[in-house]
């Protein structure tokens, strides 16, 4: 059953763009970064850490796990972001790192 709403009512879902939920900042969440295992874990971690430091993003590395075939390594990192611009810049820089397959 679908709930119908009056278009003149103040709807709490108004802050949605194309079906996505609006993010309220500041926000702290666990970021997952997956890379090809082309360097050591420490080298990948250092490159990711350098981005956080340059952008002044508070962070804490939680885990680093190799895939079963040791093709990939995934990092779980707690980050705190203050606004959407900072979030966009972070994802852009992470995407430029050699070997990064995914950042979410």
C-alpha positions in Angstrom: 0.0 0.0 0.0 1.4 3.4 -1.0 0.8 6.4 1.2 -0.3 9.4 -0.8 0.8 12.8 0.4 -0.7 16.2 -0.2 1.8 18.2 -2.4 1.0 21.3 -0.3 2.1 19.6 3.0 5.5 20.0 4.4 7.0 16.5 3.6 10.0 15.3 5.4 11.3 13.7 2.2 11.5 17.1 0.5 15.3 17.1 1.0 15.7 14.2 -1.4 17.4 14.6 -4.8 16.6 12.0 -7.4 15.6 9.5 -4.6 18.7 10.0 -2.5 18.6 11.0 1.1 20.1 14.3 2.1 23.2 13.9 4.3 23.4 16.1 7.3 26.9 17.5 8.2 29.1 17.1 10.1 28.9 13.4 9.6 31.1 10.6 11.0 31.0 7.2 9.2 33.1 4.3 8.1 34.6 4.8 4.7 35.6 1.7 2.7 38.5 2.0 0.2 39.4 -1.0 -2.0 42.6 -1.1 -3.9 44.5 -3.5 -6.2 47.1 -5.2 -4.1 50.0 -3.6 -6.2 51.9 -2.2 -3.3 52.4 -3.1 0.3 49.5 -2.5 2.8 51.7 0.2 4.4 52.3 2.0 1.1 48.5 2.0 0.3 47.7 3.2 3.8 50.3 6.0 3.6 48.9 7.3 0.3 45.3 7.3 1.7 46.5 8.9 5.0 48.3 11.7 3.1 45.0 12.6 1.4 43.2 12.8 4.8 46.0 15.0 6.2 46.1 17.3 3.2 42.3 17.8 3.4 42.4 18.0 7.2 39.9 15.2 7.5 39.9 13.5 11.0 40.3 9.8 10.5 41.1 6.5 12.2 42.1 3.3 10.3 40.0 0.5 11.6 40.9 -2.5 9.5 42.9 -3.6 6.5 41.9 -7.0 4.9 43.4 -8.8 1.9 41.0 -10.6 -0.5 41.1 -14.4 -0.5 43.3 -14.5 -3.6 45.3 -11.5 -2.4 44.3 -9.5 -5.4 42.7 -6.6 -3.5 43.1 -5.0 -0.1 40.2 -3.2 1.6 40.6 -0.5 4.2 37.9 0.5 6.7 38.5 4.0 7.9 36.3 6.1 10.3 36.2 9.7 8.9 34.4 12.9 10.0 33.4 15.3 7.2 32.1 18.8 7.7 30.3 19.5 4.4 29.5 18.2 0.9 32.4 20.0 -0.7 34.9 18.3 1.5 33.2 14.9 0.8 33.3 15.5 -3.0 37.0 16.5 -2.8 37.9 13.5 -0.7 36.2 11.0 -3.1 37.8 12.8 -6.1 41.3 12.5 -4.7 40.8 8.9 -3.5 39.7 8.0 -7.1 43.0 9.4 -8.5 45.2 7.1 -6.4 46.8 4.3 -8.5 45.0 1.0 -7.9 41.9 2.4 -6.1 38.9 0.3 -7.4 36.3 1.6 -5.0 35.7 4.2 -2.3 32.3 4.3 -0.5 
